Amino acid sequence: MKCELKKYLFDIKVSIDSIFEYLGDKRNFFEYQQNKLLRRGILNLQRKSS
């Protein structure tokens, strides 16, 4: 596997882990859709990991 691909996959895993950590037990998509603060927090985590 190419080095760039490995880095890309690693970045995806780090982002997913950060999102799960941020959400805690709130892994409900409906709640995510309804909660602007939660959506913004996830977007910020994704930007930091990129």
CYANA upper distance limits for C-alpha pairs under 8 A (distance plus 0.5 A):
  1 MET  CA      5 LEU  CA      7.27
  1 MET  CA      6 LYS  CA      7.33
  2 LYS  CA      6 LYS  CA      6.92
  3 CYS  CA      7 LYS  CA      6.77
  4 GLU  CA      8 TYR  CA      6.68
  5 LEU  CA      9 LEU  CA      6.69
  6 LYS  CA     10 PHE  CA      6.56
  7 LYS  CA     11 ASP  CA      6.61
  8 TYR  CA     12 ILE  CA      6.85
  9 LEU  CA     13 LYS  CA      6.82
 10 PHE  CA     14 VAL  CA      6.73
 11 ASP  CA     15 SER  CA      6.68
 11 ASP  CA     49 SER  CA      7.01
 11 ASP  CA     50 SER  CA      7.43
 12 ILE  CA     16 ILE  CA      6.71
 13 LYS  CA     17 ASP  CA      6.60
 14 VAL  CA     18 SER  CA      6.62
 14 VAL  CA     49 SER  CA      7.49
 15 SER  CA     19 ILE  CA      6.69
 15 SER  CA     45 LEU  CA      7.48
 15 SER  CA     46 GLN  CA      6.42
 15 SER  CA     49 SER  CA      6.24
 16 ILE  CA     20 PHE  CA      6.72
 17 ASP  CA     21 GLU  CA      6.63
 18 SER  CA     22 TYR  CA      6.59
 18 SER  CA     45 LEU  CA      7.37
 19 ILE  CA     23 LEU  CA      6.57
 19 ILE  CA     42 ILE  CA      6.72
 19 ILE  CA     45 LEU  CA      7.40
 20 PHE  CA     24 GLY  CA      6.60
 20 PHE  CA     27 ARG  CA      8.38
 22 TYR  CA     42 ILE  CA      8.23
 23 LEU  CA     27 ARG  CA      6.75
 26 LYS  CA     31 GLU  CA      8.13
 27 ARG  CA     32 TYR  CA      8.36
 28 ASN  CA     32 TYR  CA      6.79
 29 PHE  CA     33 GLN  CA      6.65
 30 PHE  CA     34 GLN  CA      6.82
 31 GLU  CA     35 ASN  CA      6.53
 32 TYR  CA     36 LYS  CA      8.15
 32 TYR  CA     38 LEU  CA      6.71
 32 TYR  CA     39 ARG  CA      6.70
 33 GLN  CA     39 ARG  CA      7.73
 35 ASN  CA     39 ARG  CA      6.89
 36 LYS  CA     40 ARG  CA      6.65
 37 LEU  CA     41 GLY  CA      6.63
 38 LEU  CA     42 ILE  CA      6.80
 39 ARG  CA     43 LEU  CA      6.74
 40 ARG  CA     44 ASN  CA      6.64
 41 GLY  CA     45 LEU  CA      6.78
 42 ILE  CA     46 GLN  CA      6.74
 43 LEU  CA     47 ARG  CA      6.77
 44 ASN  CA     48 LYS  CA      6.74
 45 LEU  CA     49 SER  CA      6.81
 46 GLN  CA     50 SER  CA      6.85
